């Protein structure tokens, strides 16, 4: 199916009778294609809007953004005209960090607020990242990616591919590893948290801390798998999101 958008930040299918938009943000090193099959899981009234960050796929020649503050400012400008309909936000890992910060900014500084946010495999902002890897020398950096998981071993060993994608991975990891603040800005919308029972990066205990970030309904859903359970077809996160929004 073709995605129709004049905005390079967004990919979505043209649909009739849309009354809810679902904006999806990827994990570090990921792209809009993570969500390529999500539209088919949604009811007719929901339009999946996949956010394509710079430095990947059709935007591979653009420099990735390594500052959360800068990224949120740009995203707000790019997405504002698409908030003409009610909307919800979904993000996995890095994408979840962006989702929370985007919802927080919109709530504090605009008249737009999401109806619901989905935070998947992500620590709370008041928990600092103790280990920084974005600045490591090449071999150590590759090894840190191997330990983190989510990157195919064949790709890790492909020097040409890694040379192309490494700047984006370093920028994404800098954004992740420097994301930390103690302000607990409570959102007014429901928060649904997804997590992997075997996730060594974000434990269920950490995920429960998100309860303090909403004045509304809080739900925690745990699945078999590690940090990248979102890529497991048997889990079908898209279907779970669709059922939550019905």
Helices and strands as residue ranges (DSSP letters): E 10-11, E 20-25, G 32-35, G 38-41, E 46-51, G 57-59, H 68-79, G 80-82, E 87-92, H 94-109, E 116-120, H 138-148, H 153-156, H 159-177, E 190-196, H 204-208, G 209-213, E 218-223, G 229-231, H 237-245
